[in-house]
Amino acid sequence: MCRLLGWSADRPVTVAEVIGDAALARLRDLACVHAQGWGMAWYVEGDDELHTHRSTMAAMEDPEFEQFTTGMPVRRGLLHLRMATPGLGLTEQDTHPFVADGLAFAHNGAIFPQDRLDVLLPPGAPAPAGSTDSERYFARLRDALGNKRGGAAVARAAGRVMSRIRWHELTTSSLNALLLAGDEVHLISLHEPGKEPEGVQLWPSDVTTPPPYLDLSLMTGDGFSVVASSGIFGDETPVIPVDSASVVTLGKDGRVARTSAITEGIVRPLRRSA
């Protein structure tokens, strides 16, 4: 289980600028329990190269976290705090974001059983570098996307991943994810509403009334938009809840470019024929 943060702006901005001091403080606090690494992917002004950084340190203990969130203005990017699923690796290869084919990807969720995760891999796919379900989810998502990158294509691809999971009788409560794809940031909201992860501490001890863990939200400002996991924004920030089974796409101008419904694998789960 993890925390996700994605943003796009019409000008270079730091993470601190787009989410505010209170939300940044909550993000640091969340790293107390989401402590198995963190990472970012981003684009800078006038540069088409996708930049990434991954660390196996807890964000609250890593001096570079402060540098990246308060001192590095970028146009669009994503940030991930990792709470590793028991049984999966803790190396840099297991740390989000994963990068391939010009895309960066971060996931919040878990897919079981772990000994059958390779059924998610497309035929002929190279062996994953790490052990995670998330890296395999990303491989199947890329295969379903092909050369397409728009929000509607991402919604179709996410639905096909869910169909694949159900076809092979795997289980998941959340395929929530962020995909950074060139000029756009896509938030995949795909989880079981009301479902709460069990058997793990999700929140810092001083959070007495936690929000639903898998919920996602959208916040818009002057020339920028932000999508985030629960627990990052507080009552001081007006946010819009993001429906499950949808993809919210942030354009390079900092606005919401479109919202696309995910239908495949949701309305009519696939079944093996007799």
Backbone as CSV, one residue per row, in Angstrom:
resi,resn,N_x,N_y,N_z,CA_x,CA_y,CA_z,C_x,C_y,C_z
1,MET,0.837,-1.194,0.000,0.000,0.000,0.000,0.874,1.247,0.000
2,CYS,0.430,2.254,-0.683,1.298,3.408,-0.923,0.477,4.689,-0.989
3,ARG,1.154,5.816,-1.161,0.505,7.100,-1.391,0.983,7.649,-2.728
4,LEU,0.043,8.244,-3.442,0.276,8.764,-4.781,0.027,10.269,-4.821
5,LEU,0.860,10.970,-5.595,0.671,12.399,-5.812,1.106,12.712,-7.241
6,GLY,0.225,13.345,-8.008,0.568,13.735,-9.370,0.113,15.153,-9.640
7,TRP,0.842,15.873,-10.504,0.487,17.266,-10.763,0.913,17.678,-12.159
8,SER,0.257,18.716,-12.660,0.632,19.365,-13.905,0.360,20.851,-13.751
9,ALA,1.240,21.674,-14.345,1.109,23.126,-14.207,1.492,23.811,-15.506
10,ASP,1.029,25.042,-15.664,1.360,25.813,-16.863,2.691,26.543,-16.725
11,ARG,3.404,26.256,-15.643,4.703,26.889,-15.371,5.466,25.962,-14.418
12,PRO,6.760,26.102,-14.311,7.495,25.278,-13.352,7.083,25.602,-11.908
13,VAL,6.769,24.570,-11.148,6.368,24.725,-9.744,6.990,23.605,-8.930
14,THR,7.193,23.857,-7.642,7.645,22.794,-6.745,6.437,22.053,-6.185
15,VAL,6.683,20.871,-5.658,5.624,20.128,-4.976,5.043,20.964,-3.844
16,ALA,5.907,21.634,-3.077,5.439,22.455,-1.963,4.498,23.554,-2.431
17,GLU,4.787,24.158,-3.594,3.930,25.229,-4.108,2.548,24.729,-4.491
18,VAL,2.457,23.554,-5.114,1.154,23.103,-5.611,0.291,22.463,-4.527
19,ILE,0.902,21.899,-3.479,0.050,21.266,-2.464,-0.020,22.080,-1.180
20,GLY,0.905,23.000,-0.939,0.867,23.822,0.266,1.628,23.193,1.418
21,ASP,1.953,24.023,2.396,2.784,23.585,3.521,2.105,22.515,4.373
22,ALA,0.797,22.663,4.607,0.106,21.697,5.469,0.085,20.315,4.827
23,ALA,-0.196,20.255,3.526,-0.230,18.965,2.830,1.169,18.356,2.751
24,LEU,2.185,19.197,2.551,3.550,18.678,2.516,3.937,18.088,3.868
25,ALA,3.512,18.732,4.949,3.780,18.198,6.286,3.090,16.842,6.475
26,ARG,1.865,16.710,5.969,1.179,15.414,6.061,1.897,14.360,5.236
27,LEU,2.398,14.752,4.090,3.135,13.814,3.252,4.365,13.290,3.992
28,ARG,5.080,14.181,4.660,6.231,13.748,5.452,5.791,12.795,6.569
29,ASP,4.688,13.133,7.253,4.200,12.287,8.339,3.790,10.911,7.824
30,LEU,3.168,10.871,6.641,2.757,9.590,6.070,3.951,8.700,5.786
31,ALA,5.115,9.309,5.552,6.330,8.524,5.318,6.786,7.779,6.567
32,CYS,6.205,8.087,7.723,6.527,7.316,8.938,6.064,5.870,8.797
33,VAL,4.929,5.665,8.136,4.404,4.314,7.959,4.574,3.831,6.521
34,HIS,4.598,4.758,5.562,4.908,4.415,4.172,6.420,4.623,4.013
35,ALA,7.160,3.731,4.632,8.578,3.997,4.911,9.540,3.135,4.111
36,GLN,9.036,2.378,3.120,9.907,1.478,2.364,10.332,2.099,1.025
37,GLY,10.669,3.367,1.066,11.180,4.021,-0.126,10.235,5.055,-0.698
38,TRP,10.764,5.840,-1.619,9.962,6.853,-2.294,10.609,7.129,-3.649
39,GLY,9.837,7.779,-4.518,10.387,8.096,-5.832,9.583,9.167,-6.529
40,MET,10.213,9.756,-7.540,9.566,10.788,-8.341,9.907,10.577,-9.813
41,ALA,9.022,11.078,-10.679,9.294,11.208,-12.114,8.765,12.568,-12.528
42,TRP,9.460,13.232,-13.476,9.075,14.606,-13.794,9.636,15.054,-15.142
43,TYR,9.043,16.146,-15.636,9.552,16.864,-16.803,9.869,18.293,-16.395
44,VAL,10.975,18.812,-16.903,11.359,20.184,-16.609,11.094,21.060,-17.827
45,GLU,11.100,22.352,-17.602,10.821,23.325,-18.658,11.829,23.196,-19.802
46,GLY,11.316,23.091,-21.037,12.160,23.075,-22.214,12.964,21.807,-22.421
47,ASP,12.576,20.715,-21.766,13.326,19.461,-21.858,12.326,18.319,-22.018
48,ASP,12.440,17.566,-23.104,11.521,16.461,-23.360,11.948,15.162,-22.687
49,GLU,13.066,15.189,-21.974,13.556,13.965,-21.325,12.788,13.691,-20.036
50,LEU,12.406,12.437,-19.858,11.754,11.999,-18.623,12.827,11.775,-17.557
51,HIS,12.701,12.481,-16.430,13.649,12.368,-15.329,13.023,11.540,-14.209
52,THR,13.845,10.743,-13.531,13.335,9.937,-12.416,14.354,9.895,-11.280
53,HIS,13.822,9.634,-10.090,14.657,9.435,-8.902,13.963,8.413,-8.018
54,ARG,14.730,7.414,-7.537,14.176,6.406,-6.632,15.115,6.229,-5.445
55,SER,14.515,6.054,-4.276,15.293,5.867,-3.057,14.639,4.788,-2.210
56,THR,15.449,3.931,-1.614,14.911,2.922,-0.702,14.787,3.442,0.725
57,MET,15.220,4.689,0.965,15.090,5.300,2.281,13.659,5.794,2.504
58,ALA,13.247,5.871,3.754,11.988,6.545,4.077,12.128,8.025,3.734
59,ALA,11.108,8.583,3.108,11.195,9.971,2.651,11.508,10.928,3.790
60,MET,10.950,10.678,4.965,11.157,11.589,6.086,12.595,11.577,6.591
61,GLU,13.366,10.538,6.224,14.755,10.423,6.664,15.748,10.762,5.557
62,ASP,15.250,11.058,4.377,16.117,11.266,3.222,16.232,12.758,2.921
63,PRO,17.407,13.361,3.071,17.559,14.791,2.796,17.171,15.167,1.376
64,GLU,17.282,14.220,0.445,16.943,14.526,-0.941,15.439,14.734,-1.128
65,PHE,14.629,14.159,-0.247,13.186,14.375,-0.348,12.865,15.859,-0.200
66,GLU,13.490,16.497,0.756,13.265,17.928,0.963,13.737,18.721,-0.247
67,GLN,14.858,18.343,-0.791,15.391,19.028,-1.962,14.439,18.912,-3.152
68,PHE,13.937,17.710,-3.395,13.078,17.499,-4.549,11.716,18.160,-4.389
69,THR,11.180,18.194,-3.182,9.820,18.713,-2.997,9.759,20.216,-2.783
70,THR,10.852,20.827,-2.339,10.806,22.269,-2.064,11.732,23.095,-2.942
71,GLY,12.689,22.463,-3.599,13.686,23.234,-4.326,13.833,22.907,-5.796
72,MET,12.877,22.150,-6.365,13.008,21.755,-7.761,11.713,22.046,-8.521
73,PRO,11.612,23.199,-9.172,10.399,23.516,-9.941,10.334,22.690,-11.223
74,VAL,9.193,22.060,-11.457,8.970,21.262,-12.663,7.565,21.545,-13.198
75,ARG,7.318,21.151,-14.433,6.010,21.395,-15.048,4.975,20.324,-14.697
76,ARG,5.418,19.089,-14.659,4.487,18.009,-14.339,5.283,16.813,-13.827
77,GLY,4.636,16.040,-12.953,5.356,14.920,-12.380,4.477,14.060,-11.496
78,LEU,5.087,13.055,-10.907,4.405,12.194,-9.947,5.372,11.865,-8.826
79,LEU,4.791,11.581,-7.658,5.560,11.225,-6.464,4.890,10.036,-5.800
80,HIS,5.688,9.127,-5.246,5.176,7.895,-4.655,5.872,7.623,-3.334
81,LEU,5.086,7.345,-2.294,5.604,6.842,-1.025,5.242,5.370,-0.941
82,ARG,6.216,4.527,-0.635,5.966,3.084,-0.664,5.758,2.492,0.717
83,MET,4.677,1.716,0.835,4.508,0.785,1.942,4.524,-0.596,1.308
84,ALA,5.640,-1.291,1.429,5.834,-2.533,0.690,4.880,-3.621,1.163
85,THR,4.307,-4.331,0.209,3.491,-5.499,0.527,4.394,-6.586,1.091
86,PRO,4.056,-7.172,2.244,4.885,-8.252,2.797,5.107,-9.352,1.770
87,GLY,6.344,-9.797,1.675,6.693,-10.845,0.731,7.348,-10.328,-0.534
88,LEU,7.288,-9.006,-0.777,7.910,-8.429,-1.964,9.217,-7.737,-1.587
89,GLY,10.072,-7.512,-2.585,11.424,-7.029,-2.344,11.493,-5.585,-1.900
90,LEU,12.644,-5.220,-1.365,12.876,-3.879,-0.837,14.069,-3.204,-1.518
91,THR,14.427,-3.662,-2.707,15.560,-3.089,-3.420,15.102,-1.886,-4.250
92,GLU,16.072,-1.179,-4.837,15.720,-0.065,-5.706,14.897,-0.532,-6.907
93,GLN,15.140,-1.758,-7.380,14.376,-2.298,-8.508,12.909,-2.514,-8.164
94,ASP,12.597,-2.588,-6.875,11.213,-2.764,-6.423,10.545,-1.433,-6.089
95,THR,11.288,-0.344,-6.202,10.804,0.970,-5.788,10.184,1.710,-6.971
96,HIS,9.077,2.379,-6.735,8.387,3.153,-7.753,9.046,4.536,-7.886
97,PRO,8.930,5.184,-9.036,8.200,4.757,-10.231,9.018,3.805,-11.094
98,PHE,8.279,2.972,-11.839,8.882,2.128,-12.849,8.864,2.887,-14.170
99,VAL,9.882,2.696,-14.973,10.023,3.464,-16.211,10.305,2.532,-17.377
100,ALA,9.564,2.700,-18.469,9.790,1.945,-19.697,9.005,2.611,-20.817
101,ASP,9.538,2.542,-22.031,8.845,3.041,-23.228,8.446,4.508,-23.100
102,GLY,9.263,5.294,-22.401,8.960,6.707,-22.246,7.854,7.008,-21.257
103,LEU,7.455,6.032,-20.442,6.387,6.174,-19.455,6.949,5.960,-18.053
104,ALA,6.375,6.658,-17.075,6.682,6.421,-15.662,5.392,6.030,-14.961
105,PHE,5.488,5.074,-14.037,4.299,4.452,-13.457,4.501,4.221,-11.970
106,ALA,3.459,4.528,-11.174,3.455,4.258,-9.736,2.090,3.714,-9.357
107,HIS,2.047,2.766,-8.427,0.834,2.006,-8.109,0.593,2.003,-6.609
108,ASN,-0.681,2.027,-6.232,-1.088,1.804,-4.845,-2.065,0.643,-4.821
109,GLY,-1.619,-0.472,-4.264,-2.490,-1.635,-4.193,-1.668,-2.895,-4.055
110,ALA,-2.351,-4.033,-4.096,-1.677,-5.322,-4.015,-2.480,-6.343,-4.807
111,ILE,-1.767,-7.233,-5.466,-2.382,-8.281,-6.275,-1.919,-9.623,-5.717
112,PHE,-2.851,-10.550,-5.555,-2.544,-11.863,-4.982,-3.131,-12.969,-5.857
113,PRO,-2.591,-14.211,-5.740,-1.458,-14.626,-4.912,-0.127,-14.258,-5.565
114,GLN,0.877,-14.027,-4.745,2.153,-13.542,-5.242,2.898,-14.580,-6.081
115,ASP,2.634,-15.858,-5.856,3.366,-16.871,-6.621,2.824,-17.049,-8.035
116,ARG,1.780,-16.279,-8.390,1.222,-16.379,-9.741,1.209,-15.030,-10.456
117,LEU,1.994,-14.090,-9.966,1.963,-12.748,-10.543,2.453,-12.708,-11.989
118,ASP,3.285,-13.665,-12.388,3.832,-13.615,-13.742,2.781,-13.860,-14.813
119,VAL,1.582,-14.316,-14.450,0.539,-14.460,-15.468,0.112,-13.097,-16.014
120,LEU,0.467,-12.018,-15.306,0.159,-10.679,-15.809,1.067,-10.267,-16.956
121,LEU,2.235,-10.897,-17.078,3.200,-10.475,-18.085,2.703,-10.811,-19.491
122,PRO,2.857,-9.892,-20.435,2.487,-10.191,-21.822,3.400,-11.259,-22.412
123,PRO,2.940,-11.981,-23.426,3.798,-12.972,-24.072,5.075,-12.326,-24.611
124,GLY,6.218,-12.952,-24.339,7.487,-12.451,-24.836,8.058,-11.280,-24.071
125,ALA,7.402,-10.865,-22.987,7.901,-9.730,-22.214,9.212,-10.091,-21.523
126,PRO,10.139,-9.131,-21.405,11.382,-9.420,-20.674,11.096,-9.677,-19.198
127,ALA,12.000,-10.400,-18.559,11.835,-10.676,-17.136,11.849,-9.382,-16.348
128,PRO,10.949,-9.207,-15.390,10.957,-7.996,-14.567,12.256,-7.861,-13.789
129,ALA,12.649,-6.621,-13.528,13.872,-6.373,-12.764,13.680,-6.679,-11.289
130,GLY,12.448,-6.489,-10.778,12.168,-6.680,-9.366,11.088,-7.719,-9.138
131,SER,10.575,-7.750,-7.918,9.641,-8.804,-7.504,8.187,-8.357,-7.459
132,THR,7.901,-7.081,-7.742,6.598,-6.539,-7.370,5.476,-6.851,-8.355
133,ASP,4.272,-6.897,-7.803,3.056,-6.947,-8.609,2.930,-5.686,-9.455
134,SER,3.381,-4.544,-8.917,3.246,-3.262,-9.608,4.021,-3.248,-10.931
135,GLU,5.238,-3.780,-10.929,6.023,-3.811,-12.163,5.355,-4.680,-13.215
136,ARG,4.722,-5.769,-12.795,4.020,-6.647,-13.724,2.726,-5.993,-14.216
137,TYR,2.022,-5.306,-13.350,0.853,-4.515,-13.743,1.254,-3.508,-14.821
138,PHE,2.351,-2.814,-14.619,2.837,-1.832,-15.582,3.141,-2.484,-16.929
139,ALA,3.756,-3.661,-16.919,4.070,-4.356,-18.164,2.800,-4.689,-18.939
140,ARG,1.770,-5.187,-18.243,0.506,-5.517,-18.920,-0.202,-4.257,-19.396
141,LEU,-0.138,-3.180,-18.623,-0.757,-1.918,-19.026,-0.102,-1.382,-20.293
142,ARG,1.231,-1.412,-20.366,1.933,-0.939,-21.565,1.560,-1.774,-22.786
143,ASP,1.468,-3.068,-22.586,1.099,-3.939,-23.705,-0.296,-3.601,-24.215
144,ALA,-1.219,-3.336,-23.295,-2.584,-2.989,-23.694,-2.653,-1.610,-24.342
145,LEU,-1.765,-0.710,-23.957,-1.738,0.641,-24.528,-1.190,0.654,-25.952
146,GLY,-0.207,-0.172,-26.240,0.472,-0.081,-27.520,1.141,1.276,-27.679
147,ASN,0.892,1.919,-28.798,1.491,3.229,-29.047,0.596,4.389,-28.627
148,LYS,-0.567,4.100,-28.049,-1.504,5.146,-27.667,-1.155,5.685,-26.285
149,ARG,-1.491,6.955,-26.054,-1.115,7.586,-24.799,-2.237,8.418,-24.173
150,GLY,-3.367,8.587,-24.829,-4.432,9.439,-24.328,-5.222,8.809,-23.191
151,GLY,-6.045,9.642,-22.530,-6.797,9.174,-21.371,-7.760,8.045,-21.675
152,ALA,-8.450,8.106,-22.824,-9.387,7.038,-23.175,-8.642,5.724,-23.379
153,ALA,-7.455,5.788,-23.994,-6.652,4.588,-24.196,-6.163,4.023,-22.866
154,VAL,-5.783,4.892,-21.935,-5.354,4.439,-20.614,-6.510,3.761,-19.884
155,ALA,-7.722,4.304,-20.017,-8.897,3.689,-19.384,-9.163,2.300,-19.964
156,ARG,-9.069,2.161,-21.283,-9.264,0.844,-21.893,-8.185,-0.134,-21.431
157,ALA,-6.946,0.336,-21.385,-5.849,-0.534,-20.985,-5.993,-0.984,-19.531
158,ALA,-6.380,-0.069,-18.635,-6.568,-0.430,-17.230,-7.683,-1.463,-17.088
159,GLY,-8.752,-1.297,-17.852,-9.827,-2.281,-17.824,-9.367,-3.647,-18.284
160,ARG,-8.492,-3.680,-19.274,-7.973,-4.960,-19.749,-7.075,-5.629,-18.725
161,VAL,-6.342,-4.808,-17.951,-5.559,-5.384,-16.856,-6.494,-6.031,-15.837
162,MET,-7.567,-5.344,-15.487,-8.518,-5.914,-14.542,-9.142,-7.195,-15.092
163,SER,-9.464,-7.196,-16.379,-10.000,-8.414,-16.990,-8.999,-9.562,-16.879
164,ARG,-7.733,-9.260,-17.127,-6.688,-10.273,-17.023,-6.600,-10.822,-15.605
165,ILE,-6.675,-9.945,-14.624,-6.622,-10.364,-13.228,-7.783,-11.301,-12.904
166,ARG,-8.965,-10.946,-13.333,-10.135,-11.771,-13.027,-10.121,-13.073,-13.813
167,TRP,-9.668,-13.023,-15.056,-9.610,-14.231,-15.875,-8.721,-15.285,-15.229
168,HIS,-7.615,-14.843,-14.652,-6.669,-15.774,-14.022,-6.954,-15.971,-12.537
169,GLU,-8.092,-15.490,-12.072,-8.549,-15.694,-10.699,-7.541,-15.172,-9.673
170,LEU,-6.904,-14.051,-10.036,-6.146,-13.285,-9.065,-7.108,-12.339,-8.355
171,THR,-6.647,-11.717,-7.283,-7.490,-10.770,-6.556,-6.730,-9.473,-6.312
172,THR,-7.481,-8.380,-6.262,-6.919,-7.082,-5.902,-8.027,-6.186,-5.376
173,SER,-7.690,-5.360,-4.408,-8.641,-4.348,-3.947,-8.368,-3.004,-4.588
174,SER,-7.193,-2.869,-5.257,-6.840,-1.563,-5.814,-5.814,-1.691,-6.932
175,LEU,-6.166,-1.087,-8.070,-5.211,-0.851,-9.150,-4.996,0.651,-9.311
176,ASN,-5.241,1.427,-8.258,-4.982,2.870,-8.314,-3.543,3.114,-8.758
177,ALA,-3.359,4.049,-9.680,-2.018,4.260,-10.209,-1.908,5.635,-10.848
178,LEU,-0.668,6.057,-11.034,-0.344,7.252,-11.799,0.528,6.857,-12.980
179,LEU,0.250,7.460,-14.137,1.030,7.221,-15.342,1.422,8.570,-15.921
180,LEU,2.725,8.818,-15.979,3.251,10.041,-16.578,3.632,9.708,-18.012
181,ALA,2.937,10.343,-18.955,3.077,9.991,-20.371,3.259,11.258,-21.191
182,GLY,4.484,11.706,-21.337,4.759,12.880,-22.148,4.105,14.126,-21.596
183,ASP,3.173,14.691,-22.353,2.527,15.944,-21.965,1.423,15.773,-20.934
184,GLU,1.083,14.546,-20.562,-0.074,14.324,-19.703,0.263,13.458,-18.491
185,VAL,-0.504,13.687,-17.433,-0.464,12.864,-16.233,-1.823,12.186,-16.104
186,HIS,-1.826,10.861,-16.029,-3.073,10.110,-15.919,-3.193,9.504,-14.520
187,LEU,-4.306,9.765,-13.858,-4.629,9.101,-12.596,-5.604,7.973,-12.893
188,ILE,-5.204,6.743,-12.622,-6.089,5.583,-12.757,-6.740,5.347,-11.400
189,SER,-8.035,5.564,-11.328,-8.799,5.315,-10.109,-9.577,4.019,-10.312
190,LEU,-9.071,2.946,-9.733,-9.666,1.631,-9.974,-9.508,0.795,-8.703
191,HIS,-10.527,0.886,-7.844,-10.471,0.206,-6.561,-11.878,-0.160,-6.123
192,GLU,-11.948,-0.960,-5.099,-13.231,-1.367,-4.531,-13.642,-0.338,-3.485
193,PRO,-14.649,0.503,-3.774,-15.026,1.551,-2.811,-15.382,0.964,-1.448
194,GLY,-14.875,1.604,-0.417,-15.149,1.160,0.943,-14.228,0.070,1.451
195,LYS,-13.433,-0.521,0.570,-12.513,-1.580,0.986,-11.334,-0.963,1.725
196,GLU,-10.956,-1.554,2.840,-9.820,-1.082,3.613,-8.799,-2.208,3.747
197,PRO,-7.525,-1.920,3.492,-6.484,-2.938,3.710,-6.474,-3.389,5.172
198,GLU,-6.207,-4.656,5.379,-6.234,-5.221,6.724,-4.846,-5.687,7.146
199,GLY,-4.629,-5.694,8.454,-3.418,-6.276,9.013,-2.176,-5.430,8.883
200,VAL,-2.325,-4.126,8.629,-1.154,-3.266,8.479,-1.511,-1.874,8.992
201,GLN,-0.543,-1.197,9.604,-0.759,0.175,10.054,-0.698,1.106,8.856
202,LEU,-1.801,1.774,8.574,-1.906,2.623,7.391,-1.607,4.081,7.678
203,TRP,-1.807,4.515,8.919,-1.751,5.931,9.240,-0.814,6.183,10.413
204,PRO,-0.209,7.367,10.479,0.540,7.740,11.686,-0.357,7.656,12.913
205,SER,0.231,7.403,14.059,-0.543,7.140,15.280,-1.396,8.319,15.708
206,ASP,-1.054,9.554,15.280,-1.841,10.705,15.713,-3.040,10.986,14.807
207,VAL,-3.247,10.161,13.777,-4.425,10.308,12.922,-5.556,9.510,13.555
208,THR,-6.463,10.211,14.216,-7.510,9.528,14.978,-8.730,9.178,14.139
209,THR,-9.017,9.963,13.105,-10.171,9.691,12.243,-9.694,9.670,10.793
210,PRO,-9.146,8.556,10.355,-8.574,8.515,9.011,-9.649,8.488,7.930
211,PRO,-9.349,9.035,6.769,-10.281,8.952,5.651,-10.227,7.562,5.018
212,PRO,-11.168,7.239,4.134,-11.074,5.965,3.407,-9.739,5.872,2.675
213,TYR,-9.023,4.782,2.872,-7.633,4.705,2.444,-7.465,4.760,0.924
214,LEU,-8.362,4.112,0.182,-8.177,3.993,-1.260,-8.793,5.147,-2.045
215,ASP,-9.483,6.054,-1.369,-10.097,7.182,-2.070,-9.030,8.087,-2.681
216,LEU,-9.392,8.719,-3.797,-8.517,9.643,-4.502,-9.241,10.971,-4.687
217,SER,-8.480,12.056,-4.831,-9.098,13.371,-4.956,-8.345,14.220,-5.967
218,LEU,-9.044,15.250,-6.439,-8.510,16.213,-7.397,-8.588,17.595,-6.788
219,MET,-7.499,18.349,-6.903,-7.479,19.736,-6.465,-6.988,20.601,-7.624
220,THR,-7.668,21.709,-7.870,-7.256,22.609,-8.942,-6.922,23.977,-8.363
221,GLY,-5.942,24.641,-8.990,-5.521,25.970,-8.565,-5.313,26.869,-9.762
222,ASP,-4.595,27.933,-9.566,-4.336,28.907,-10.622,-3.252,28.378,-11.557
223,GLY,-3.683,27.732,-12.633,-2.736,27.210,-13.607,-2.147,25.860,-13.269
224,PHE,-2.745,25.147,-12.299,-2.240,23.815,-11.996,-3.363,22.925,-11.477
225,SER,-3.145,21.625,-11.577,-4.062,20.625,-11.030,-3.243,19.544,-10.345
226,VAL,-3.811,18.974,-9.275,-3.132,17.955,-8.485,-4.107,16.812,-8.220
227,VAL,-3.626,15.584,-8.339,-4.394,14.405,-7.931,-3.625,13.708,-6.825
228,ALA,-4.361,13.146,-5.858,-3.666,12.634,-4.674,-4.450,11.525,-3.993
229,SER,-3.704,10.638,-3.323,-4.299,9.662,-2.419,-4.853,10.367,-1.193
230,SER,-5.685,9.670,-0.456,-6.264,10.231,0.761,-5.190,10.452,1.813
231,GLY,-5.489,11.391,2.727,-4.597,11.674,3.833,-3.579,12.761,3.563
232,ILE,-3.475,13.212,2.318,-2.515,14.264,1.978,-3.158,15.638,2.116
233,PHE,-4.323,15.824,1.537,-5.039,17.088,1.678,-5.943,17.045,2.898
234,GLY,-6.061,18.168,3.571,-6.918,18.279,4.742,-8.098,19.183,4.481
235,ASP,-8.790,19.532,5.553,-10.001,20.340,5.431,-9.726,21.741,4.900
236,GLU,-8.477,22.181,4.991,-8.152,23.533,4.515,-8.113,23.620,2.988
237,THR,-8.166,22.477,2.315,-8.054,22.447,0.858,-9.321,21.879,0.244
238,PRO,-10.031,22.651,-0.588,-11.203,22.107,-1.273,-10.777,21.138,-2.372
239,VAL,-11.305,19.926,-2.313,-10.955,18.908,-3.298,-12.230,18.307,-3.889
240,ILE,-12.076,17.678,-5.028,-13.167,16.979,-5.708,-12.882,15.486,-5.621
241,PRO,-13.791,14.676,-5.066,-13.564,13.224,-5.037,-13.504,12.674,-6.460
242,VAL,-12.626,11.715,-6.667,-12.497,11.066,-7.970,-13.251,9.736,-7.926
243,ASP,-14.157,9.543,-8.860,-14.913,8.297,-8.920,-13.997,7.115,-9.209
244,SER,-14.344,5.956,-8.630,-13.642,4.753,-9.003,-14.036,4.363,-10.426
245,ALA,-13.229,3.512,-11.041,-13.433,3.085,-12.429,-13.395,4.273,-13.385
246,SER,-12.379,5.129,-13.194,-12.213,6.277,-14.085,-10.740,6.642,-14.193
247,VAL,-10.422,7.396,-15.245,-9.084,7.937,-15.444,-9.200,9.453,-15.580
248,VAL,-8.507,10.188,-14.725,-8.456,11.643,-14.804,-7.137,12.022,-15.473
249,THR,-7.231,12.789,-16.548,-6.048,13.176,-17.313,-5.779,14.661,-17.139
250,LEU,-4.572,14.980,-16.663,-4.127,16.361,-16.522,-3.284,16.727,-17.735
251,GLY,-3.665,17.825,-18.425,-2.938,18.259,-19.600,-1.743,19.122,-19.256
252,LYS,-0.929,19.424,-20.275,0.296,20.176,-20.027,0.043,21.629,-19.635
253,ASP,-1.217,22.102,-19.830,-1.550,23.468,-19.434,-1.984,23.552,-17.972
254,GLY,-1.929,22.423,-17.252,-2.299,22.417,-15.849,-3.778,22.227,-15.590
255,ARG,-4.543,21.984,-16.629,-5.983,21.776,-16.477,-6.329,20.303,-16.635
256,VAL,-7.527,19.941,-16.169,-8.034,18.590,-16.405,-8.427,18.500,-17.870
257,ALA,-7.744,17.642,-18.611,-7.999,17.521,-20.040,-9.237,16.688,-20.323
258,ARG,-9.437,15.639,-19.540,-10.631,14.810,-19.712,-10.721,13.814,-18.568
259,THR,-11.917,13.254,-18.396,-12.133,12.129,-17.494,-12.734,11.001,-18.318
260,SER,-12.155,9.811,-18.220,-12.565,8.672,-19.042,-13.026,7.532,-18.143
261,ALA,-14.160,6.935,-18.470,-14.680,5.812,-17.690,-13.940,4.527,-18.034
262,ILE,-13.712,3.711,-17.015,-13.188,2.358,-17.207,-14.379,1.410,-17.177
263,THR,-14.569,0.667,-18.248,-15.727,-0.224,-18.322,-15.346,-1.695,-18.399
264,GLU,-14.323,-2.022,-19.167,-13.941,-3.419,-19.306,-13.422,-3.961,-17.987
265,GLY,-13.869,-5.190,-17.647,-13.432,-5.803,-16.410,-14.165,-5.301,-15.186
266,ILE,-15.069,-4.330,-15.366,-15.793,-3.736,-14.234,-17.261,-4.133,-14.264
267,VAL,-17.925,-3.808,-15.352,-19.366,-4.064,-15.455,-19.650,-5.538,-15.657
268,ARG,-18.823,-6.196,-16.483,-19.070,-7.596,-16.801,-17.754,-8.365,-16.686
269,PRO,-17.431,-8.866,-15.513,-16.177,-9.592,-15.334,-16.104,-10.795,-16.275
270,LEU,-14.914,-11.043,-16.801,-14.727,-12.172,-17.698,-14.778,-13.490,-16.938
271,ARG,-15.323,-14.505,-17.590,-15.379,-15.846,-17.016,-14.801,-16.830,-18.040
272,ARG,-14.154,-17.861,-17.542,-13.707,-18.923,-18.441,-14.931,-19.656,-18.974
273,SER,-14.888,-20.000,-20.248,-15.987,-20.787,-20.818,-15.880,-22.229,-20.360
274,ALA,-17.008,-22.901,-20.348,-17.030,-24.288,-19.895,-16.363,-25.201,-20.906
